Every structure is written in C-alpha cells, then in structure tokens.
Amino acid sequence: MLLEFKRIYIPPGQRVLLRDVTWQELEAILEDLGEHRAARIAYDRGILEIMAPLPEHEFDKEIISDLVKALLEELDIEFRCLGSTTFKNQAMAQGIEPDQCFYIKNESKIRGKKRLDLAVDPPPDLALEIDITSRTHPNIYEALKVPELWRFERGKLQINVLQNGHYVESQQSLNFPLFPIIAAIPQYLEQSTTAGRNATLKAFRLWVPQQ
C-alpha cells in the first residue's frame, strides 16, 4: 500500500531520496502530493528526489522570473510561463519540476493547451533553477532536450545551452543573445533587496531598450 506522501513533512532546505521507484509509483506519488505544494520532485530512472525549498530560494525565483517576463514583454515576444510544471517522459524514465520555465520560441505550439506531453509536445525553451539547496539535475534537462538552463547559485547566474545533447556553459543566452544576461540578472536581483521589487522592475524596463 502506498504511503500518503502529503502526510510527510520535509523541512525547508531538506530533501528525501527514494530508490527503485517505478513509473507507476511515481504517477501515484505525484497524484498524492497534488499540484498545489511547495515541494519539488526530480525523477531519474528509478530514483525519486522530493525537496522543500528555502524561503530565500522562492524570493530569488520570483524576482528573476519577473525580470525575464519584463524582458519578454519589453521585446514584445509572446511567451508562456509554466512555473513548476511537472515535465516527464516515460520512455526516458525521467521527470523534473523546474523552479520556473518559459515557452518562448515554441509558445505557439503549446498555446491553449491545458496539459503537455513531452512525447509529442516540445520542452520549455528556458528552465530556471535556484541552487541554494543544490537540487539541479542537468542530466534530466538534457534528456528532456530543454535548449537552455539557467542555474542561479550564490549570487551568480550560469547559462547552459544544449549542444549535441549535452549542456555547454555559455556567456550568451539562446533566447536573449543581445543582452548581457549573466551580469544584469544578478545586478537587478541585488537591487531589488534595497530598492524594492516595483522600483527595480521599472529600472530594468528602462534598461532594456538601451541595449
């Protein structure tokens, strides 16, 4: 009998690892956990990780997400932001819930869809992971063919782009090649801690056309 995972308390910043979890058990656990939860999962060929983020993790995620949205809006690019949607592929026996993700170039291909299936739908164009709790699993994103993965850790942003099936660290974003993203995102995130969110986003929106 499957233990009800919603009864398990995972302290913020901690994780639980389960081995030999079948795909059917994964589906049952996800259903038991429900969609409206703070915990995130990563599944890699039988190993399931369930992690509860720290409050500062959520702060960084929200501000960085807001900056990406503002950039896309200023550039008048249609996008869809899907947050911590569970992306999984049964054939690859892998699944992940990013801290945040965006459909940009492939937005039109999933427009209006309520549920996504990576067996037929494209993966997100950009995934964001906040690494305060050391949770990123690049190999899962590689397997799911996510073209660009941002990892933010200890105040620094690392951009990884998919080349020949593997991530290569890059100084440029695939989605925003004309912008100094690696310097700008941490700078405006830091600014938000003193100036506030709204003032920072206003300043960022003024910065975008100057580039």
LOZARO-586336 format. One record per residue (C-alpha): residue number from 1; residue in one letter; x, y, z. Coordinates in Angstrom, 3 decimals, padded with zeros to 6 digits. Layout:
<recs>
[NUM; 'A'; [X; Y; Z]]
...
</recs>
This chain:
<recs>
[1; 'M'; [000.000; 000.000; 000.000]]
[2; 'L'; [001.374; 003.405; -000.989]]
[3; 'L'; [002.172; 005.714; 001.889]]
[4; 'E'; [000.325; 009.037; 001.647]]
[5; 'F'; [003.160; 011.439; 000.869]]
[6; 'K'; [001.152; 014.508; 001.748]]
[7; 'R'; [001.421; 013.332; 005.370]]
[8; 'I'; [005.236; 013.511; 005.258]]
[9; 'Y'; [006.765; 016.786; 006.419]]
[10; 'I'; [010.003; 017.810; 004.702]]
[11; 'P'; [011.675; 020.799; 006.428]]
[12; 'P'; [012.630; 023.714; 004.130]]
[13; 'G'; [016.006; 023.136; 002.525]]
[14; 'Q'; [015.835; 019.353; 003.102]]
[15; 'R'; [015.191; 016.503; 000.699]]
[16; 'V'; [014.017; 012.901; 000.682]]
[17; 'L'; [015.537; 010.321; -001.684]]
[18; 'L'; [013.643; 007.175; -002.687]]
[19; 'R'; [015.195; 004.366; -004.711]]
[20; 'D'; [013.648; 001.759; -007.036]]
[21; 'V'; [010.526; 003.860; -007.649]]
[22; 'T'; [008.616; 002.554; -010.674]]
[23; 'W'; [006.912; 004.844; -013.173]]
[24; 'Q'; [003.512; 003.749; -011.858]]
[25; 'E'; [004.592; 004.565; -008.292]]
[26; 'L'; [005.870; 007.958; -009.457]]
[27; 'E'; [002.493; 008.759; -011.026]]
[28; 'A'; [000.712; 007.690; -007.833]]
[29; 'I'; [003.075; 009.764; -005.637]]
[30; 'L'; [002.559; 012.859; -007.832]]
[31; 'E'; [-001.199; 012.424; -007.580]]
[32; 'D'; [-000.942; 012.006; -003.818]]
[33; 'L'; [001.255; 015.085; -003.423]]
[34; 'G'; [-001.126; 017.169; -005.519]]
[35; 'E'; [-000.357; 020.202; -007.686]]
[36; 'H'; [-000.587; 022.940; -005.045]]
[37; 'R'; [002.503; 022.242; -002.957]]
[38; 'A'; [005.861; 023.788; -002.211]]
[39; 'A'; [007.892; 020.583; -002.624]]
[40; 'R'; [009.579; 019.848; -005.967]]
[41; 'I'; [010.417; 016.474; -007.470]]
[42; 'A'; [013.143; 015.093; -009.708]]
[43; 'Y'; [012.965; 011.551; -011.103]]
[44; 'D'; [015.873; 009.811; -012.791]]
[45; 'R'; [015.484; 006.171; -013.792]]
[46; 'G'; [014.061; 004.878; -010.526]]
[47; 'I'; [015.489; 007.447; -008.117]]
[48; 'L'; [012.966; 009.992; -006.849]]
[49; 'E'; [014.018; 013.142; -005.016]]
[50; 'I'; [011.500; 015.301; -003.170]]
[51; 'M'; [012.832; 018.657; -001.957]]
[52; 'A'; [011.333; 021.539; 000.009]]
[53; 'P'; [012.795; 024.938; -000.998]]
[54; 'L'; [014.023; 027.587; 001.436]]
[55; 'P'; [012.190; 030.961; 001.645]]
[56; 'E'; [015.165; 032.820; 000.092]]
[57; 'H'; [015.061; 030.325; -002.781]]
[58; 'E'; [011.489; 031.416; -003.526]]
[59; 'F'; [012.390; 035.125; -003.310]]
[60; 'D'; [015.193; 034.773; -005.872]]
[61; 'K'; [012.990; 032.655; -008.124]]
[62; 'E'; [010.160; 035.200; -008.148]]
[63; 'I'; [012.356; 038.238; -008.858]]
[64; 'I'; [014.372; 036.504; -011.602]]
[65; 'S'; [011.114; 035.262; -013.154]]
[66; 'D'; [009.698; 038.792; -013.045]]
[67; 'L'; [012.820; 040.120; -014.785]]
[68; 'V'; [012.533; 037.520; -017.565]]
[69; 'K'; [008.838; 038.327; -018.023]]
[70; 'A'; [009.601; 042.053; -018.146]]
[71; 'L'; [012.311; 041.455; -020.749]]
[72; 'L'; [009.989; 039.392; -022.935]]
[73; 'E'; [007.221; 041.995; -022.604]]
[74; 'E'; [009.565; 044.869; -023.494]]
[75; 'L'; [010.751; 042.902; -026.546]]
[76; 'D'; [007.091; 042.213; -027.450]]
[77; 'I'; [007.720; 038.456; -027.566]]
[78; 'E'; [004.802; 036.128; -026.844]]
[79; 'F'; [005.625; 033.641; -024.093]]
[80; 'R'; [004.050; 031.252; -021.660]]
[81; 'C'; [005.344; 030.862; -018.144]]
[82; 'L'; [004.530; 027.471; -016.617]]
[83; 'G'; [006.233; 027.657; -013.219]]
[84; 'S'; [006.999; 024.303; -011.616]]
[85; 'T'; [005.010; 022.184; -014.056]]
[86; 'T'; [005.986; 018.501; -013.932]]
[87; 'F'; [007.777; 017.586; -017.154]]
[88; 'K'; [008.272; 013.883; -017.655]]
[89; 'N'; [008.935; 011.316; -020.342]]
[90; 'Q'; [008.078; 007.703; -019.574]]
[91; 'A'; [010.238; 006.320; -022.393]]
[92; 'M'; [013.281; 008.008; -020.842]]
[93; 'A'; [012.134; 007.246; -017.263]]
[94; 'Q'; [012.912; 010.820; -016.279]]
[95; 'G'; [010.984; 013.785; -014.936]]
[96; 'I'; [011.633; 017.174; -013.360]]
[97; 'E'; [009.855; 020.172; -011.874]]
[98; 'P'; [011.883; 023.303; -012.629]]
[99; 'D'; [011.714; 026.279; -010.295]]
[100; 'Q'; [010.442; 028.217; -013.300]]
[101; 'C'; [010.188; 027.642; -017.039]]
[102; 'F'; [009.232; 029.559; -020.158]]
[103; 'Y'; [007.946; 028.660; -023.581]]
[104; 'I'; [009.249; 031.370; -025.910]]
[105; 'K'; [010.136; 030.174; -029.430]]
[106; 'N'; [007.761; 027.226; -029.010]]
[107; 'E'; [004.973; 029.211; -027.322]]
[108; 'S'; [002.687; 028.981; -030.368]]
[109; 'K'; [002.997; 025.172; -030.404]]
[110; 'I'; [001.532; 024.800; -026.910]]
[111; 'R'; [-000.784; 027.820; -026.908]]
[112; 'G'; [-004.132; 026.989; -025.332]]
[113; 'K'; [-003.075; 023.528; -024.159]]
[114; 'K'; [-004.011; 022.593; -020.593]]
[115; 'R'; [-001.833; 019.510; -020.383]]
[116; 'L'; [001.515; 018.839; -022.000]]
[117; 'D'; [003.029; 015.521; -023.041]]
[118; 'L'; [006.739; 015.663; -023.904]]
[119; 'A'; [006.286; 012.595; -026.094]]
[120; 'V'; [004.540; 014.918; -028.590]]
[121; 'D'; [004.943; 018.491; -027.272]]
[122; 'P'; [008.231; 020.423; -027.269]]
[123; 'P'; [010.028; 021.006; -023.945]]
[124; 'P'; [010.248; 024.539; -022.485]]
[125; 'D'; [012.714; 026.852; -024.231]]
[126; 'L'; [014.160; 028.058; -020.938]]
[127; 'A'; [014.278; 026.464; -017.479]]
[128; 'L'; [015.411; 028.206; -014.320]]
[129; 'E'; [016.862; 026.524; -011.245]]
[130; 'I'; [017.790; 028.223; -007.980]]
[131; 'D'; [020.601; 026.149; -006.497]]
[132; 'I'; [020.575; 027.291; -002.864]]
[133; 'T'; [019.620; 023.751; -001.891]]
[134; 'S'; [021.819; 022.039; -004.538]]
[135; 'R'; [018.971; 020.479; -006.415]]
[136; 'T'; [019.637; 020.985; -010.117]]
[137; 'H'; [019.761; 017.863; -012.274]]
[138; 'P'; [021.259; 018.931; -015.631]]
[139; 'N'; [021.223; 015.351; -016.935]]
[140; 'I'; [017.416; 015.224; -016.670]]
[141; 'Y'; [017.054; 018.523; -018.536]]
[142; 'E'; [019.464; 017.186; -021.169]]
[143; 'A'; [017.400; 014.026; -021.596]]
[144; 'L'; [014.205; 016.075; -021.922]]
[145; 'K'; [016.024; 018.284; -024.510]]
[146; 'V'; [015.442; 021.645; -022.794]]
[147; 'P'; [017.527; 024.022; -025.002]]
[148; 'E'; [018.585; 026.438; -022.256]]
[149; 'L'; [019.043; 026.017; -018.496]]
[150; 'W'; [019.826; 028.864; -016.107]]
[151; 'R'; [021.343; 027.969; -012.735]]
[152; 'F'; [021.472; 030.667; -010.088]]
[153; 'E'; [023.688; 029.977; -007.106]]
[154; 'R'; [025.371; 032.212; -004.517]]
[155; 'G'; [024.584; 035.380; -006.404]]
[156; 'K'; [025.879; 034.155; -009.762]]
[157; 'L'; [023.991; 033.163; -012.891]]
[158; 'Q'; [025.256; 030.353; -015.103]]
[159; 'I'; [023.792; 029.868; -018.587]]
[160; 'N'; [023.882; 026.368; -020.087]]
[161; 'V'; [022.900; 025.737; -023.700]]
[162; 'L'; [022.245; 022.353; -025.273]]
[163; 'Q'; [024.812; 021.292; -027.886]]
[164; 'N'; [024.806; 017.771; -029.346]]
[165; 'G'; [022.671; 016.542; -026.457]]
[166; 'H'; [024.826; 017.982; -023.661]]
[167; 'Y'; [024.962; 021.302; -021.839]]
[168; 'V'; [027.803; 023.695; -022.519]]
[169; 'E'; [028.301; 026.753; -020.345]]
[170; 'S'; [027.761; 029.905; -022.391]]
[171; 'Q'; [028.267; 033.629; -021.948]]
[172; 'Q'; [025.201; 034.271; -024.104]]
[173; 'S'; [021.571; 033.287; -023.793]]
[174; 'L'; [019.970; 031.473; -026.735]]
[175; 'N'; [016.755; 033.369; -026.112]]
[176; 'F'; [018.317; 036.788; -025.418]]
[177; 'P'; [021.599; 036.823; -027.389]]
[178; 'L'; [021.898; 040.634; -027.486]]
[179; 'F'; [021.694; 041.128; -023.713]]
[180; 'P'; [024.413; 040.787; -021.020]]
[181; 'I'; [022.161; 038.478; -019.015]]
[182; 'I'; [024.877; 036.988; -016.773]]
[183; 'A'; [025.717; 040.429; -015.353]]
[184; 'A'; [022.279; 042.062; -015.498]]
[185; 'I'; [020.089; 039.466; -013.742]]
[186; 'P'; [022.171; 039.236; -010.513]]
[187; 'Q'; [022.612; 043.038; -010.529]]
[188; 'Y'; [018.886; 043.773; -010.650]]
[189; 'L'; [018.102; 040.944; -008.217]]
[190; 'E'; [020.502; 042.517; -005.715]]
[191; 'Q'; [018.987; 045.954; -006.402]]
[192; 'S'; [015.522; 044.626; -005.516]]
[193; 'T'; [016.683; 043.847; -001.954]]
[194; 'T'; [017.201; 047.565; -001.269]]
[195; 'A'; [015.091; 049.439; -003.839]]
[196; 'G'; [012.098; 047.063; -003.765]]
[197; 'R'; [010.528; 044.928; -006.479]]
[198; 'N'; [008.482; 047.560; -008.336]]
[199; 'A'; [011.236; 050.171; -008.474]]
[200; 'T'; [013.697; 047.540; -009.693]]
[201; 'L'; [011.408; 046.285; -012.449]]
[202; 'K'; [010.775; 049.871; -013.554]]
[203; 'A'; [014.528; 050.495; -013.774]]
[204; 'F'; [015.030; 047.198; -015.616]]
[205; 'R'; [012.358; 048.060; -018.188]]
[206; 'L'; [014.160; 051.366; -018.847]]
[207; 'W'; [017.448; 049.483; -019.237]]
[208; 'V'; [016.156; 047.033; -021.875]]
[209; 'P'; [015.818; 049.481; -024.846]]
[210; 'Q'; [019.279; 050.906; -024.111]]
[211; 'Q'; [020.799; 047.585; -025.107]]
</recs>
